[in-house]
Amino acid sequence: VFLITDFIGKTNAWDSGKVRLLNEGQIREMHRNGIVFGSHTVSHLDMSKASAEQMKDELMRSKQVVDGLTSRVDTVFCYPYTRLNAQAKLLVKESGYFCAVSGDPLNLLDKNDIFEIPRVQVFPSTSLFGFWKKIQPWYPAWMRMVKEFKGK
């Protein structure tokens, strides 16, 4: 679970604004029961458009909060909106994150970069069938085909 640390205990402000987010007590309890938490910045910053100073600040502050809540030192980072660039990736690495995940599963078999690990996104609107489909080994190839069909 990737935390946007300034929104812990609040509601999602980047999509619908209606999804209640985990509070500190829930995070600590879930962590004690085996759930792993990572960082998703302080404010859900679009790192492909942010300055180096903004990124550094958000990365460090978010990591401190996540590390404090979980007592882990191998914190994983997830790029908000799945957007990144070379500078963002370098700053994530320099900020002491263990690795980072992006959001494009289409290149799943082509990636060997631990600071751009592809992931499949699951949203509150994802159905049980949609979730099942996304975790199938053929999903990246299927998504690639859909994208090509749509001409994107």
N, C-alpha and C positions, 0 to 999 in steps of 0.2 A: 504494500500500500504506500503510495507516494503522497507525502504531506506538503501542503502549502502552508507554511508555518504561521503566517499572520492571519490565517483563516481557521485555525484550530478552534473548534467549538462554535463556529459561525455558519453561514450558508454560502453556497457556491455563488460567486458573483460574476463568473466568466461565461456561464451558459445561461441557464434559466433563472438563477438566483433563488431557487426553491429547494435545492437539495441540502439538507442539514449535514454538516460535516462532523467528523469525530471530535470529541473533546479530549482533554488530557487524560482524564480518568479512563475513558474507553481505550485510548491508545495504550496506556500502561497495562491495563488488564489484557488486552489482545496480545501485546508483546509478551507478557508472562505466559500466555497460552500458545506461543509459537508463531505468531504472525510477525513477519519482518516488515519494517518500515524504512522508507527511503525519503529522499528530499525531492521536492518539485518546485523549489525556490521559495521566497518569502511571500511574493505577491502574484504568482503565476505569470512572471515576466516573459515576454516574447524575446528570447535570447538572440534571435536572428536580426533584431532591430536595436538592441540595447548597446549602450556604451560599455567599454571594458570596466569602468569604475562601477557602473550599475550592476553588472554581472558579478564582479568580485564581491561586492557588498551582499547581494542576495544569496550567493553561493555560500559564503562564510557564515552569515547569520542563520540561514536555514540549516546548515550542517550542525551548527552549535545546538540548535533547538532539538533536532532529531537525535543527535548523539546524547543529549541530556535526558531525553525521554526514554531512550532505549539502552543506554550504557554500552553501545556498540561502537567499534572504531572502523568497521567495514561498511560504511554507509554508501548506498547506491543512489545515483542521481537519475532523474527522468526529465528530459527536456520538455518544458511546457509547449503545448500545441504541436509537439513532435518536431519543432523547428530548431535548427542549429546551424552553425557554420564552423569554420576551422578555429576561429578565435574562441567561440563558446566552448568547443571541445577541449581546447588547450587550457582554458581557465578552470573548467571542471576538474581536469586532471591535476592542475597545480593547486587546487583548493583542497586536495586530499581525499577525494572520493575514491572508492574502491573500483567502481566502473560506472557506466552510464548507459541508459537505454533510450533509443529513439522510438519512432512509432511506425516505421514502414516495414512490414513483414515481407515485402516483395523480394527483398534481397537477402533473405534469411540464409541461403546457402552460400552467398558470396562474401559475407562479412567475417572478418577475423579481428576486428577492432573492438576492444573491450570498452571503449568510450563511445561506441555507437552500435550497441547491441539492438537488433530489431526486436520489437515486441508487438503483440496483438492487443489492441485497445478494447476494453470492456466498459460500457457506459451504463448508467442507470436504466436506459431504455433497451439495453441488449436483452433479448428474450433468451430463454433456456436453450431453444434450438439454435439461436444465433451464437450463443456461447459455445455450444457443442461444435458447431461448424468451425468457429475460430480456432479451436484447439486441435483440429484434425491436421495430420501431416500434409495433406494436399491443399490446405487453405492458402498458403502463399502463392502457389501456382495458379489456383483458381482466381485469386484477387488480381494477379498479374494479367490473366486472360480478360477479366472483366474491365480492367483499366484500359487495356489495348482495344477492346471492343468499343468502349466509350470514346476512344481517341484522346485519352489524357496522358 
